[in-house]
């Protein structure tokens, strides 16, 4: 069931300005009847400023009169409030990381000059004015700005950065760059994993052989001890 945009404030207005029952107000506002009682008794945690549902176009005078005339009548909302949507804006960055933004911007500008200011703004959550100042080195703190990977700084994710770079390179007609910085490490890791797997196989084979020839091994290691289970 639809509810008023501000249920507590609406309930306060209905308590003060209508003859509706607490049950009717509670059901219309989506509140517990004890909350309505507290509002009526002025014992709510904070004194509420009423919100007129008629002016908000959520109720009509006729609907309120129907409810006042019949305690069993359930109010019907005239027009549901528009859903509140978060407007698009700069990415939120924790206060502790905001001082790192110029370093991250500088890194992108230096390593990926094809990425536009608009893309950087979305990635880092900053203004184009700041980006332009860093590009032309007119930023007030330019002497202390050093290029640092924004992913390492926690300002964006590697996936988002890679997507922005790929999009910028495609728009500029550039061939997508292939990151080969870790190729040597990958090959070394593959060799190491293969060697470990082969060593595990040899160890397992040796253990199986020892288990199958366990009696001989026991006699060779402890020649003076007689096996109590041998007859």
Backbone as a chain_set.jsonl record, in Angstrom:
{"seq": "XXXXXXXXXXXXXXXXXXXXXXXXXXXXXXXXXXXXXXXXXXXXXXXXXXXXXXXXXXXXXXXXXXXXXXXXXXXXXXXXXXXXXXXXXXXXXXXXXXXXXXXXXXXXXXXXXXXXXXXXXXXXXXXXXXXXXXXXXXXXXXXXXXXXXXXXXXXXXXXXXXXXXXXXXXXXXXXXXXXXXXXXXXXXXXXXXXXXXXXXXXXXXXXXXXXXXXXXXXXXXXXXXXXXXXX", "coords": {"N": [[0.839, -1.197, 0.0], [0.525, 2.226, -0.825], [2.298, 4.936, 0.716], [2.407, 8.099, 2.473], [4.782, 10.643, 1.549], [6.169, 11.759, 3.689], [5.58, 10.223, 6.343], [5.382, 10.498, 9.245], [5.229, 13.274, 9.689], [2.96, 13.807, 8.203], [1.088, 12.328, 9.633], [1.092, 13.778, 12.009], [-0.088, 16.162, 11.164], [-2.649, 15.236, 10.411], [-3.626, 14.352, 12.851], [-3.847, 16.754, 14.251], [-5.6, 18.269, 12.688], [-7.857, 16.931, 11.779], [-10.742, 14.737, 12.248], [-10.21, 12.112, 12.169], [-9.778, 8.663, 13.12], [-7.268, 7.162, 15.278], [-6.531, 4.675, 14.311], [-7.191, 4.833, 11.576], [-5.476, 6.863, 10.719], [-3.018, 5.698, 11.331], [-2.991, 3.461, 9.604], [-3.143, 4.677, 7.086], [-0.785, 6.151, 7.038], [1.082, 4.199, 7.376], [2.108, 3.521, 9.875], [2.583, 2.49, 13.333], [-0.099, 2.187, 15.637], [0.524, 3.042, 18.179], [2.52, 4.868, 17.725], [1.061, 6.922, 16.596], [-0.471, 7.593, 18.773], [1.511, 8.553, 20.467], [2.317, 10.814, 19.031], [-0.037, 12.289, 19.197], [-0.152, 12.73, 21.91], [1.973, 14.333, 22.256], [4.357, 13.117, 23.008], [6.273, 12.171, 21.418], [9.633, 11.499, 20.237], [10.766, 13.727, 19.005], [9.409, 16.944, 18.426], [7.049, 17.172, 15.952], [6.669, 18.824, 12.829], [3.756, 19.443, 11.2], [2.669, 18.071, 8.053], [0.828, 18.949, 5.325], [-1.292, 16.799, 3.761], [-3.213, 17.296, 1.886], [-2.461, 19.58, 0.463], [-0.204, 18.487, -0.586], [-1.298, 16.857, -2.386], [-1.933, 14.272, -1.792], [-4.106, 13.469, -0.392], [-7.667, 14.154, -0.398], [-10.159, 16.659, 0.48], [-12.697, 15.539, 0.459], [-12.156, 12.842, 0.804], [-11.097, 12.77, 3.362], [-13.325, 13.622, 4.809], [-15.071, 11.471, 4.359], [-13.728, 9.509, 5.786], [-13.842, 10.561, 8.38], [-16.547, 10.429, 8.865], [-17.05, 7.736, 8.944], [-15.715, 5.436, 10.949], [-14.725, 2.952, 10.214], [-13.894, 3.219, 7.667], [-11.381, 3.098, 5.181], [-8.799, 5.144, 4.286], [-8.027, 6.307, 1.02], [-5.28, 6.89, -1.003], [-4.865, 9.81, -2.914], [-2.98, 10.617, -4.866], [-0.018, 9.007, -5.473], [3.171, 9.666, -3.984], [5.982, 10.891, -5.835], [8.649, 8.679, -6.545], [11.731, 8.866, -4.794], [14.687, 9.518, -6.325], [18.146, 8.942, -6.637], [20.154, 11.466, -7.762], [22.358, 11.726, -10.577], [25.752, 12.23, -10.046], [29.033, 13.404, -8.998], [31.304, 10.776, -8.171], [31.256, 9.463, -4.882], [33.782, 10.007, -2.543], [35.614, 8.852, 0.209], [36.537, 10.987, 2.955], [39.125, 10.577, 3.887], [40.511, 9.774, 1.658], [40.405, 11.789, -0.173], [42.493, 13.601, -0.441], [44.212, 12.225, -2.003], [43.324, 12.324, -4.563], [44.367, 14.234, -6.558], [46.877, 13.013, -7.106], [46.091, 10.573, -8.243], [44.721, 11.518, -10.506], [46.801, 12.756, -11.882], [48.332, 10.518, -12.495], [46.724, 9.128, -14.342], [46.57, 11.025, -16.4], [49.236, 11.122, -17.179], [49.849, 8.463, -17.92], [47.748, 7.634, -19.52], [46.936, 9.604, -21.647], [44.935, 9.798, -23.52], [42.504, 9.481, -22.318], [39.572, 11.184, -21.571], [38.706, 14.32, -19.92], [36.144, 14.193, -18.895], [35.779, 11.433, -18.511], [37.753, 10.908, -16.61], [36.757, 12.436, -14.544], [34.46, 10.994, -13.843], [35.625, 8.585, -13.04], [37.345, 9.248, -10.877], [35.866, 11.009, -9.381], [35.791, 13.893, -9.353], [36.228, 17.39, -10.254], [36.092, 18.944, -13.505], [37.532, 21.242, -13.655], [39.576, 20.95, -11.782], [40.939, 18.807, -12.947], [41.774, 19.961, -15.383], [43.501, 21.908, -14.391], [45.539, 20.344, -13.389], [46.384, 19.121, -15.702], [47.465, 21.272, -17.209], [49.33, 22.008, -15.447], [48.857, 24.046, -13.619], [47.831, 23.829, -11.157], [47.316, 24.666, -7.739], [48.769, 23.189, -5.887], [50.706, 21.871, -7.282], [53.416, 21.256, -7.055], [53.571, 19.337, -5.125], [52.226, 17.179, -6.084], [52.239, 13.894, -7.099], [52.399, 11.287, -9.525], [50.258, 8.59, -8.988], [48.969, 5.324, -8.998], [45.529, 5.204, -9.396], [43.966, 3.012, -8.758], [45.445, 1.586, -6.894], [45.408, 3.51, -4.93], [42.816, 3.314, -4.149], [40.781, 4.754, -5.311], [39.323, 4.07, -7.515], [38.23, 1.146, -9.388], [40.092, -1.577, -10.866], [38.815, -2.71, -13.036], [36.996, -0.695, -13.836], [38.78, 1.323, -14.549], [40.235, 0.093, -16.635], [38.155, -0.242, -18.466], [37.479, 2.412, -19.062], [39.851, 3.306, -20.231], [40.027, 1.596, -22.457], [37.736, 2.397, -23.844], [38.38, 5.058, -24.425], [40.62, 4.735, -26.038], [39.508, 3.393, -28.194], [37.753, 5.345, -29.154], [39.604, 7.187, -29.991], [40.703, 5.919, -32.084], [42.827, 4.278, -31.652], [45.034, 1.472, -31.352], [44.264, -1.082, -29.152], [46.069, -1.273, -26.184], [48.231, -3.816, -24.983], [48.818, -5.095, -21.909], [51.882, -5.974, -20.894], [53.403, -6.111, -18.701], [53.361, -7.968, -16.65], [53.942, -10.345, -17.802], [56.354, -11.814, -17.632], [56.314, -12.52, -14.932], [54.015, -14.099, -14.887], [54.796, -16.273, -16.516], [56.897, -17.302, -14.98], [55.474, -18.06, -12.737], [53.837, -20.048, -13.792], [55.764, -21.981, -14.482], [56.732, -22.551, -11.938], [54.423, -23.598, -10.659], [54.018, -25.843, -12.272], [56.327, -27.32, -11.691], [55.912, -27.795, -8.968], [53.62, -29.418, -9.101], [54.622, -31.654, -10.459], [56.506, -32.486, -8.597], [54.841, -33.186, -6.463], [53.59, -35.374, -7.612], [55.745, -37.157, -7.862], [56.382, -37.496, -5.156], [54.037, -38.716, -4.243], [54.119, -41.101, -5.676], [56.462, -42.238, -4.646], [55.699, -42.591, -1.989], [53.674, -44.482, -2.315], [55.125, -46.638, -3.326], [56.8, -47.16, -1.145], [54.889, -47.941, 0.708], [53.949, -50.303, -0.409], [56.211, -51.908, -0.256], [56.706, -52.182, 2.458], [57.457, -54.075, 4.474], [60.044, -54.927, 3.799], [61.43, -52.543, 3.968], [61.21, -52.07, 6.701], [62.723, -54.188, 7.78], [65.201, -53.518, 6.825], [65.782, -51.109, 8.015], [65.615, -51.608, 10.764], [67.309, -53.977, 11.645], [67.775, -55.618, 13.884], [65.433, -56.002, 15.177], [62.634, -57.955, 15.663], [59.775, -58.499, 13.765], [56.692, -58.594, 15.296], [54.408, -59.526, 14.104], [55.142, -61.233, 12.125], [55.574, -64.59, 11.107]], "CA": [[0.0, 0.0, 0.0], [1.306, 3.453, -0.909], [2.352, 5.73, 1.936], [2.81, 9.485, 2.246], [6.219, 10.846, 1.433], [6.666, 12.005, 5.045], [4.481, 9.645, 7.124], [5.232, 11.023, 10.6], [4.757, 14.652, 9.607], [1.58, 13.737, 7.729], [0.28, 11.858, 10.762], [0.959, 14.891, 12.949], [-1.066, 17.097, 10.601], [-3.978, 14.622, 10.463], [-4.046, 14.342, 14.261], [-4.171, 18.117, 14.675], [-6.537, 18.985, 11.819], [-8.991, 16.124, 11.337], [-11.398, 13.908, 13.262], [-9.938, 10.703, 11.835], [-9.343, 7.843, 14.26], [-5.854, 6.827, 15.264], [-6.36, 3.514, 13.443], [-7.222, 5.286, 10.189], [-4.237, 7.605, 10.449], [-1.909, 4.746, 11.366], [-3.015, 2.648, 8.389], [-2.834, 5.516, 5.924], [0.623, 6.572, 7.089], [1.97, 3.048, 7.511], [2.736, 3.585, 11.192], [1.908, 1.751, 14.4], [-1.069, 3.036, 16.323], [1.175, 3.647, 19.344], [3.23, 6.049, 17.244], [0.056, 7.971, 16.448], [-0.825, 7.988, 20.135], [2.616, 9.368, 20.98], [2.23, 12.112, 18.353], [-1.194, 13.002, 19.74], [0.138, 13.094, 23.295], [3.211, 15.13, 22.267], [5.422, 12.384, 23.696], [7.218, 11.663, 20.422], [11.017, 11.876, 20.537], [10.942, 15.107, 18.569], [8.164, 17.6, 18.059], [6.945, 17.139, 14.505], [5.948, 19.86, 12.107], [2.797, 18.758, 10.341], [2.737, 18.22, 6.596], [-0.535, 18.906, 4.81], [-1.399, 15.854, 2.645], [-4.112, 17.857, 0.863], [-1.626, 20.443, -0.373], [0.725, 17.587, -1.275], [-2.111, 16.12, -3.358], [-1.987, 12.857, -1.405], [-5.47, 13.259, 0.085], [-8.623, 15.215, -0.739], [-11.085, 16.983, 1.559], [-13.799, 14.574, 0.42], [-11.689, 11.571, 1.351], [-10.983, 12.933, 4.81], [-14.69, 13.678, 5.339], [-15.576, 10.093, 4.364], [-13.097, 8.801, 6.897], [-14.333, 11.101, 9.646], [-17.937, 9.999, 9.043], [-17.118, 6.281, 9.123], [-14.446, 4.987, 11.542], [-14.242, 1.737, 9.552], [-13.474, 3.539, 6.301], [-9.931, 3.154, 5.0], [-8.457, 6.234, 3.376], [-7.357, 5.965, -0.23], [-4.397, 7.975, -1.43], [-5.3, 10.428, -4.169], [-1.865, 10.506, -5.797], [1.184, 8.517, -4.799], [4.321, 10.574, -4.143], [6.992, 10.453, -6.794], [9.761, 8.021, -5.868], [12.939, 9.67, -4.686], [15.799, 8.884, -7.029], [19.438, 9.593, -6.441], [20.6, 12.112, -8.984], [23.72, 11.407, -10.969], [26.694, 13.259, -9.64], [30.381, 12.872, -8.843], [31.479, 9.609, -7.305], [31.593, 9.829, -3.506], [35.092, 9.548, -2.092], [35.796, 9.109, 1.64], [37.372, 12.149, 3.265], [40.514, 10.144, 4.077], [41.148, 9.532, 0.365], [40.251, 12.922, -1.074], [43.778, 14.241, -0.677], [44.95, 11.428, -2.982], [42.741, 12.49, -5.896], [45.285, 14.833, -7.537], [47.891, 12.038, -7.504], [45.456, 9.631, -9.156], [44.447, 12.229, -11.757], [48.089, 12.942, -12.545], [48.764, 9.215, -13.027], [45.939, 8.841, -15.55], [46.977, 11.969, -17.44], [50.582, 10.775, -17.649], [49.903, 7.128, -18.514], [46.671, 7.463, -20.496], [46.506, 10.96, -22.045], [43.757, 9.737, -24.392], [41.292, 9.484, -21.488], [39.04, 12.545, -21.509], [38.466, 14.883, -18.591], [34.86, 13.677, -18.421], [35.98, 10.065, -18.021], [38.522, 10.997, -15.359], [35.845, 12.967, -13.536], [33.605, 9.901, -13.379], [36.446, 7.574, -12.367], [37.934, 9.735, -9.622], [34.895, 11.776, -8.605], [36.344, 15.227, -9.173], [35.709, 18.37, -11.208], [36.911, 19.152, -14.699], [38.432, 22.361, -13.373], [40.756, 20.384, -11.118], [41.672, 18.002, -13.935], [42.415, 20.885, -16.32], [44.607, 22.561, -13.693], [46.637, 19.382, -13.297], [46.873, 18.912, -17.069], [48.337, 22.379, -17.631], [50.267, 22.213, -14.34], [48.594, 25.316, -12.933], [47.206, 23.511, -9.872], [47.994, 25.384, -6.653], [49.649, 22.297, -5.13], [51.341, 21.033, -8.297], [54.755, 20.843, -6.623], [53.472, 18.177, -4.234], [51.418, 16.131, -6.717], [53.039, 12.854, -7.748], [51.522, 10.293, -10.151], [50.06, 7.338, -8.265], [47.893, 4.523, -9.583], [44.279, 5.426, -8.656], [43.458, 1.731, -8.248], [46.206, 1.343, -5.659], [44.948, 4.491, -3.935], [41.445, 2.994, -3.755], [39.864, 5.754, -5.853], [38.508, 3.402, -8.529], [38.578, -0.272, -9.522], [40.867, -1.877, -12.063], [37.877, -2.96, -14.125], [36.485, 0.585, -14.317], [39.881, 2.025, -15.203], [40.501, -0.574, -17.911], [37.036, 0.034, -19.371], [37.592, 3.805, -19.497], [41.001, 3.395, -21.134], [39.66, 0.923, -23.703], [36.763, 3.242, -24.534], [39.078, 6.236, -24.928], [41.48, 4.306, -27.139], [38.64, 3.081, -29.334], [37.266, 6.619, -29.681], [40.726, 7.874, -30.625], [41.179, 5.108, -33.194], [44.102, 3.674, -31.273], [45.029, 0.029, -31.127], [44.241, -1.349, -27.718], [47.359, -1.692, -25.635], [48.25, -5.066, -24.233], [49.695, -4.946, -20.751], [52.828, -7.096, -20.833], [54.277, -5.907, -17.549], [53.38, -9.126, -15.762], [54.113, -11.574, -18.566], [57.457, -12.588, -17.057], [55.859, -13.087, -13.664], [53.063, -15.176, -15.179], [55.543, -17.442, -16.987], [57.621, -17.857, -13.84], [54.497, -18.709, -11.871], [53.427, -21.294, -14.45], [56.868, -22.936, -14.315], [56.783, -22.953, -10.522], [53.286, -24.469, -10.386], [54.237, -27.119, -12.951], [57.347, -28.046, -10.93], [55.286, -28.284, -7.73], [52.726, -30.519, -9.442], [55.445, -32.828, -10.76], [57.104, -32.945, -7.345], [53.779, -33.869, -5.716], [53.383, -36.678, -8.246], [56.868, -38.017, -7.473], [56.241, -37.827, -3.735], [52.948, -39.679, -4.099], [54.589, -42.385, -6.209], [57.432, -42.774, -3.691], [54.961, -43.049, -0.811], [52.978, -45.702, -2.685], [56.144, -47.693, -3.42], [57.233, -47.491, 0.218], [53.806, -48.669, 1.372], [53.884, -51.667, -0.945], [57.381, -52.662, 0.211], [56.888, -51.773, 3.845], [58.139, -55.081, 5.295], [61.458, -54.888, 3.471], [61.975, -51.315, 4.527], [61.294, -52.242, 8.157], [63.827, -55.077, 8.09], [66.477, -52.879, 6.531], [66.014, -50.025, 8.955], [65.752, -52.147, 12.129], [67.65, -55.396, 11.448], [67.818, -56.38, 15.127], [64.099, -56.066, 15.792], [61.774, -58.92, 14.981], [58.39, -58.068, 13.594], [55.824, -59.5, 16.08], [53.329, -60.051, 13.276], [55.69, -62.185, 11.162], [55.706, -65.95, 11.655]], "C": [[0.874, 1.248, 0.0], [1.218, 4.232, 0.395], [2.732, 7.164, 1.601], [4.327, 9.599, 2.192], [6.861, 11.062, 2.794], [5.6, 11.516, 6.025], [4.3, 10.245, 8.516], [4.692, 12.45, 10.596], [3.302, 14.701, 9.127], [0.645, 13.304, 8.847], [0.057, 12.987, 11.757], [-0.087, 15.887, 12.445], [-2.478, 16.532, 10.705], [-4.511, 14.574, 11.888], [-4.542, 15.724, 14.667], [-5.339, 18.734, 13.895], [-7.744, 18.181, 11.355], [-9.589, 15.358, 12.506], [-11.203, 12.427, 12.952], [-9.48, 9.955, 13.079], [-7.852, 7.552, 14.141], [-5.591, 5.635, 14.337], [-6.32, 3.919, 11.97], [-5.921, 6.003, 9.816], [-3.044, 6.649, 10.388], [-1.847, 3.929, 10.079], [-2.64, 3.475, 7.169], [-1.35, 5.873, 5.872], [1.601, 5.406, 7.205], [2.724, 3.031, 8.821], [1.972, 2.715, 12.18], [0.989, 2.716, 15.142], [-0.452, 3.702, 17.558], [2.002, 4.871, 18.947], [2.263, 7.22, 17.085], [-0.357, 8.493, 17.817], [0.256, 8.907, 20.715], [2.602, 10.751, 20.344], [1.095, 12.942, 18.943], [-0.928, 13.497, 21.15], [1.374, 13.976, 23.421], [4.321, 14.444, 23.037], [6.387, 11.772, 22.694], [8.607, 12.192, 20.743], [11.304, 13.314, 20.132], [9.585, 15.681, 18.169], [8.1, 17.726, 16.543], [6.202, 18.346, 13.968], [5.041, 19.174, 11.109], [3.002, 19.04, 8.858], [1.342, 17.983, 6.03], [-0.615, 17.949, 3.611], [-2.341, 16.338, 1.542], [-3.308, 18.735, -0.096], [-0.634, 19.599, -1.169], [0.016, 16.719, -2.307], [-2.146, 14.619, -3.063], [-3.37, 12.477, -0.869], [-6.352, 14.412, -0.407], [-9.504, 15.491, 0.469], [-12.201, 15.944, 1.614], [-13.381, 13.246, 1.04], [-11.579, 11.645, 2.866], [-12.369, 12.968, 5.449], [-15.322, 12.285, 5.369], [-15.014, 9.332, 5.556], [-13.612, 9.271, 8.242], [-15.759, 10.638, 9.92], [-18.053, 8.512, 9.331], [-15.778, 5.787, 9.648], [-13.881, 3.73, 10.883], [-13.737, 1.993, 8.133], [-11.946, 3.659, 6.24], [-9.604, 4.175, 3.922], [-7.715, 5.715, 2.144], [-6.53, 7.15, -0.683], [-4.833, 8.484, -2.799], [-4.213, 10.304, -5.246], [-0.63, 10.09, -5.024], [2.326, 9.499, -5.009], [5.31, 10.01, -5.142], [8.143, 9.81, -6.042], [10.999, 8.905, -5.877], [14.079, 8.904, -5.345], [17.067, 9.679, -6.772], [19.891, 10.194, -7.76], [22.038, 11.736, -9.288], [24.627, 12.563, -10.584], [28.063, 12.653, -9.489], [30.402, 11.679, -7.903], [31.87, 10.073, -5.911], [32.94, 9.226, -3.14], [35.224, 9.843, -0.611], [36.769, 10.261, 1.872], [38.845, 11.766, 3.348], [41.256, 9.959, 2.757], [41.111, 10.751, -0.56], [41.569, 13.617, -1.377], [44.601, 13.484, -1.71], [44.443, 11.638, -4.409], [43.7, 13.124, -6.901], [46.37, 13.857, -8.016], [47.325, 11.032, -8.493], [45.168, 10.253, -10.513], [45.736, 12.372, -12.561], [48.584, 11.643, -13.176], [48.032, 8.895, -14.323], [46.371, 9.75, -16.696], [48.327, 11.568, -18.032], [50.592, 9.453, -18.405], [48.84, 6.888, -19.584], [46.142, 8.832, -20.912], [45.277, 10.965, -22.942], [42.447, 9.759, -23.61], [40.829, 10.923, -21.29], [38.843, 13.009, -20.068], [37.143, 14.364, -18.013], [34.99, 12.275, -17.856], [36.74, 10.07, -16.702], [37.625, 11.479, -14.228], [34.954, 11.874, -12.968], [34.406, 8.868, -12.596], [36.867, 8.014, -10.967], [36.917, 10.445, -8.746], [35.421, 13.164, -8.306], [35.778, 16.15, -10.242], [36.656, 18.512, -12.391], [37.893, 20.297, -14.501], [39.723, 21.869, -12.737], [41.602, 19.6, -12.106], [42.431, 18.902, -14.896], [43.62, 21.563, -15.676], [45.807, 21.631, -13.573], [47.227, 19.116, -14.682], [47.847, 20.022, -17.478], [49.297, 22.817, -16.526], [50.118, 23.577, -13.675], [47.94, 25.094, -11.567], [48.008, 24.141, -8.734], [48.995, 24.514, -5.892], [50.46, 21.397, -6.063], [52.7, 20.499, -7.846], [54.716, 19.588, -5.768], [52.646, 17.035, -4.819], [52.338, 15.161, -7.444], [52.11, 11.805, -8.33], [51.465, 8.997, -9.341], [48.847, 6.624, -8.845], [46.61, 4.708, -8.78], [43.656, 4.144, -8.125], [44.137, 1.403, -6.93], [45.757, 2.293, -4.55], [43.535, 4.215, -3.459], [40.426, 3.986, -4.266], [38.943, 5.179, -6.92], [38.931, 1.941, -8.586], [39.357, -0.482, -10.811], [39.955, -2.087, -13.265], [37.354, -1.647, -14.71], [37.565, 1.367, -15.058], [40.17, 1.42, -16.569], [39.404, -0.269, -18.929], [37.125, 1.454, -19.914], [38.729, 3.972, -20.494], [40.667, 2.775, -22.486], [38.688, 1.771, -24.521], [37.439, 4.453, -25.155], [39.962, 5.878, -26.115], [40.667, 3.986, -28.384], [38.146, 4.373, -29.981], [38.364, 7.368, -30.429], [41.29, 7.093, -31.803], [42.515, 4.457, -32.917], [43.95, 2.177, -31.12], [45.122, -0.223, -29.633], [45.588, -1.864, -27.241], [47.216, -2.993, -24.855], [49.263, -4.921, -23.115], [50.579, -6.176, -20.637], [53.734, -7.007, -19.608], [54.403, -7.14, -16.675], [53.613, -10.438, -16.499], [55.213, -12.444, -17.98], [57.058, -13.244, -15.756], [54.892, -14.235, -13.898], [53.798, -16.439, -15.61], [56.294, -18.108, -15.851], [56.677, -18.607, -12.914], [54.04, -20.04, -12.468], [54.499, -22.365, -14.282], [56.915, -23.455, -12.884], [55.651, -23.912, -10.177], [53.458, -25.841, -11.04], [55.255, -27.96, -12.188], [56.77, -28.601, -9.633], [54.388, -29.48, -8.006], [53.51, -31.799, -9.73], [56.092, -33.386, -9.499], [56.082, -33.685, -6.493], [53.528, -35.266, -6.291], [54.496, -37.64, -7.872], [56.764, -38.44, -6.011], [55.151, -38.865, -3.52], [53.373, -41.058, -4.579], [55.569, -43.048, -5.245], [56.728, -43.315, -2.453], [54.238, -44.351, -1.096], [53.943, -46.879, -2.76], [56.599, -48.133, -2.032], [56.17, -48.287, 0.95], [53.735, -50.105, 0.894], [55.052, -52.515, -0.479], [57.696, -52.372, 1.649], [57.656, -52.764, 4.685], [59.635, -55.04, 5.048], [62.118, -53.666, 4.067], [62.158, -51.449, 6.017], [62.473, -53.102, 8.531], [65.164, -54.401, 7.868], [66.792, -51.8, 7.555], [66.294, -50.529, 10.359], [66.074, -53.64, 12.043], [67.612, -56.227, 12.722], [66.474, -56.568, 15.779], [63.245, -57.016, 14.969], [60.354, -58.395, 14.936], [57.471, -59.038, 14.316], [54.715, -60.107, 15.234], [53.815, -61.043, 12.225], [55.9, -63.553, 11.818], [56.718, -66.73, 10.84]], "O": [[1.855, 1.32, 0.741], [0.201, 4.197, 1.088], [3.321, 7.417, 0.55], [5.052, 8.758, 2.723], [7.976, 10.6, 3.032], [4.791, 12.317, 6.494], [3.165, 10.48, 8.931], [3.817, 12.797, 11.389], [2.515, 15.53, 9.586], [-0.453, 13.841, 8.995], [-1.042, 13.138, 12.291], [-0.885, 16.397, 13.233], [-3.41, 17.259, 11.049], [-5.711, 14.736, 12.111], [-5.555, 15.842, 15.357], [-6.002, 19.638, 14.404], [-8.576, 18.7, 10.61], [-9.03, 15.327, 13.602], [-11.963, 11.586, 13.433], [-8.872, 10.536, 13.977], [-7.256, 7.674, 13.072], [-4.564, 5.582, 13.661], [-5.505, 3.402, 11.205], [-5.35, 5.78, 8.749], [-2.178, 6.766, 9.52], [-0.767, 3.728, 9.523], [-1.892, 3.008, 6.309], [-0.74, 5.893, 4.803], [2.814, 5.604, 7.139], [3.865, 2.572, 8.874], [0.862, 2.262, 11.903], [1.274, 3.908, 15.254], [-0.858, 4.8, 17.939], [2.163, 5.799, 19.739], [2.598, 8.363, 17.397], [-0.567, 9.693, 17.996], [-0.047, 9.907, 21.366], [2.843, 11.75, 21.021], [1.242, 14.144, 19.162], [-1.417, 14.555, 21.545], [1.786, 14.331, 24.525], [5.146, 15.113, 23.659], [7.226, 10.95, 23.062], [8.753, 13.202, 21.432], [12.007, 14.035, 20.841], [8.729, 14.973, 17.638], [8.986, 18.314, 15.922], [5.24, 18.827, 14.566], [5.505, 18.407, 10.265], [3.453, 20.118, 8.471], [0.753, 16.923, 6.242], [-0.065, 18.251, 2.552], [-2.281, 15.86, 0.409], [-3.458, 18.641, -1.314], [-0.267, 19.953, -2.29], [0.652, 15.939, -3.016], [-2.358, 13.803, -3.96], [-3.753, 11.307, -0.891], [-5.866, 15.481, -0.775], [-9.594, 14.666, 1.379], [-12.603, 15.519, 2.697], [-14.175, 12.602, 1.725], [-11.926, 10.696, 3.569], [-12.566, 12.399, 6.523], [-16.037, 11.957, 6.316], [-15.731, 8.605, 6.243], [-13.799, 8.463, 9.151], [-16.144, 10.472, 11.078], [-19.049, 8.069, 9.904], [-14.806, 5.719, 8.896], [-12.682, 3.469, 10.983], [-13.216, 1.09, 7.48], [-11.313, 4.239, 7.122], [-10.076, 4.077, 2.79], [-6.89, 4.806, 2.23], [-7.02, 8.278, -0.741], [-5.127, 7.711, -3.71], [-4.493, 9.934, -6.386], [-0.243, 10.732, -4.048], [2.447, 10.098, -6.077], [5.455, 8.795, -5.273], [8.575, 10.328, -5.012], [11.271, 9.604, -6.853], [14.389, 7.777, -4.959], [17.058, 10.908, -6.701], [19.995, 9.489, -8.764], [22.832, 11.464, -8.387], [24.29, 13.73, -10.783], [28.25, 11.483, -9.821], [29.613, 11.594, -6.962], [32.708, 10.962, -5.759], [33.193, 8.052, -3.41], [34.973, 10.974, -0.193], [37.697, 10.479, 1.093], [39.714, 12.533, 2.933], [42.486, 9.983, 2.729], [41.729, 10.734, -1.625], [41.741, 14.166, -2.465], [45.574, 14.018, -2.241], [45.071, 11.175, -5.361], [43.841, 12.602, -8.007], [46.741, 13.87, -9.189], [47.986, 10.672, -9.467], [45.343, 9.61, -11.548], [45.756, 12.138, -13.769], [49.18, 11.655, -14.253], [48.643, 8.445, -15.292], [46.52, 9.296, -17.831], [48.534, 11.665, -19.242], [51.27, 9.331, -19.425], [49.015, 6.036, -20.456], [45.015, 9.187, -20.565], [44.639, 12.004, -23.115], [41.391, 10.029, -24.182], [41.613, 11.781, -20.885], [38.816, 12.209, -19.133], [37.029, 14.125, -16.81], [34.38, 11.956, -16.835], [36.405, 9.322, -15.783], [37.716, 10.996, -13.099], [34.715, 11.824, -11.762], [33.922, 8.334, -11.598], [36.76, 7.256, -10.003], [37.064, 10.49, -7.524], [35.492, 13.572, -7.147], [34.942, 15.735, -11.045], [37.852, 18.238, -12.292], [38.963, 20.318, -15.11], [40.816, 22.306, -13.096], [42.828, 19.708, -12.111], [43.597, 18.646, -15.197], [44.641, 21.772, -16.33], [46.954, 22.073, -13.647], [48.433, 18.909, -14.815], [48.917, 19.75, -18.024], [49.98, 23.836, -16.635], [51.092, 24.183, -13.229], [47.544, 26.049, -10.9], [49.238, 24.145, -8.766], [49.955, 25.027, -5.318], [50.855, 20.296, -5.682], [53.085, 19.394, -8.227], [55.702, 18.855, -5.688], [52.392, 16.04, -4.142], [53.122, 15.564, -8.304], [51.116, 11.455, -7.693], [52.494, 8.388, -9.049], [47.828, 7.247, -9.143], [46.594, 4.399, -7.588], [42.902, 4.177, -7.152], [43.487, 0.993, -5.969], [45.731, 1.922, -3.376], [43.087, 4.806, -2.476], [39.321, 4.068, -3.729], [37.887, 5.749, -7.197], [39.881, 1.539, -7.913], [39.289, 0.332, -11.731], [40.287, -1.687, -14.381], [37.275, -1.497, -15.929], [37.291, 2.0, -16.077], [40.333, 2.145, -17.55], [39.684, -0.062, -20.109], [36.874, 1.681, -21.098], [38.594, 4.69, -21.484], [40.977, 3.344, -23.533], [38.804, 1.853, -25.743], [37.118, 4.838, -26.279], [40.043, 6.633, -27.084], [41.094, 4.278, -29.501], [38.121, 4.488, -31.207], [38.089, 8.094, -31.385], [42.238, 7.537, -32.45], [43.254, 4.12, -33.843], [42.872, 1.677, -30.798], [45.959, 0.358, -28.942], [46.166, -2.778, -27.83], [46.222, -3.23, -24.169], [50.438, -4.652, -23.364], [50.11, -7.272, -20.328], [54.714, -7.743, -19.497], [55.43, -7.342, -16.028], [53.5, -11.515, -15.913], [55.047, -13.655, -17.841], [57.418, -14.392, -15.498], [54.939, -15.239, -13.187], [53.486, -17.537, -15.147], [56.33, -19.335, -15.761], [57.026, -19.656, -12.373], [53.877, -21.03, -11.754], [54.19, -23.517, -13.977], [57.113, -24.647, -12.649], [55.865, -24.913, -9.493], [53.102, -26.866, -10.46], [55.079, -29.17, -12.047], [57.083, -29.723, -9.234], [54.386, -30.446, -7.244], [53.12, -32.887, -9.305], [56.217, -34.6, -9.341], [56.407, -34.695, -5.868], [53.285, -36.218, -5.549], [54.236, -38.811, -7.593], [57.024, -39.594, -5.668], [55.31, -39.784, -2.717], [53.029, -42.068, -3.964], [55.526, -44.262, -5.044], [57.103, -44.362, -1.926], [54.182, -45.233, -0.239], [53.624, -47.982, -2.316], [56.764, -49.325, -1.772], [56.485, -49.197, 1.717], [53.491, -51.02, 1.682], [54.903, -53.727, -0.319], [58.868, -52.321, 2.022], [58.443, -52.354, 5.538], [60.418, -55.112, 5.995], [63.224, -53.739, 4.603], [63.165, -50.987, 6.555], [63.17, -52.798, 9.499], [66.132, -54.645, 8.588], [67.952, -51.606, 7.917], [67.114, -49.953, 11.074], [65.219, -54.477, 12.332], [67.431, -57.442, 12.646], [66.371, -57.219, 16.819], [63.146, -56.895, 13.747], [59.81, -57.916, 15.931], [57.466, -60.221, 13.976], [54.136, -61.12, 15.626], [53.005, -61.633, 11.509], [56.354, -63.638, 12.959], [56.978, -67.897, 11.133]]}, "num_chains": 1, "name": "protein.A"}
